[in-house]
Amino acid sequence: MAEASKAIREFFDAYASATGSLDLAWLGSAYGETFMFASPGGVQAVRRDDFLKVVPKRGAFFKAAGLVVSEI
């Protein structure tokens, strides 16, 4: 169990780093070709390629809003 917990922690640490640096290659490797995305507005299927197109815009939005870093 400790190994699984370590691997999960390492994944989310890497995910947070990739999100902060807009590492599209790493983020692309973390998602399936199509995945479920949930928000307050509901749940929808999203294509990985479509998601990766909006990641830079999302990053710019968060930066403009004053977000410096995210921690998971």
Contacts in CASP RR format, 6 or more apart in sequence:
PFRMAT RR
TARGET T0000
AUTHOR 0000-0000-0000
METHOD contacts of the structure
MODEL  1
MAEASKAIREFFDAYASATGSLDLAWLGSAYGETFMFASPGGVQAVRRDD
FLKVVPKRGAFFKAAGLVVSEI
11 30 0 8 1.000
12 72 0 8 1.000
13 72 0 8 1.000
14 26 0 8 1.000
15 27 0 8 1.000
15 30 0 8 1.000
15 72 0 8 1.000
16 69 0 8 1.000
16 70 0 8 1.000
16 71 0 8 1.000
16 72 0 8 1.000
17 23 0 8 1.000
18 26 0 8 1.000
18 27 0 8 1.000
18 30 0 8 1.000
19 27 0 8 1.000
19 70 0 8 1.000
20 59 0 8 1.000
20 69 0 8 1.000
20 70 0 8 1.000
22 55 0 8 1.000
22 56 0 8 1.000
22 59 0 8 1.000
24 52 0 8 1.000
24 55 0 8 1.000
24 56 0 8 1.000
27 52 0 8 1.000
27 55 0 8 1.000
28 48 0 8 1.000
28 52 0 8 1.000
31 48 0 8 1.000
31 51 0 8 1.000
32 48 0 8 1.000
33 47 0 8 1.000
33 48 0 8 1.000
34 45 0 8 1.000
34 46 0 8 1.000
34 47 0 8 1.000
34 48 0 8 1.000
35 45 0 8 1.000
35 46 0 8 1.000
35 48 0 8 1.000
35 51 0 8 1.000
36 43 0 8 1.000
36 44 0 8 1.000
36 45 0 8 1.000
36 46 0 8 1.000
37 43 0 8 1.000
37 44 0 8 1.000
37 45 0 8 1.000
37 46 0 8 1.000
37 51 0 8 1.000
62 70 0 8 1.000
END
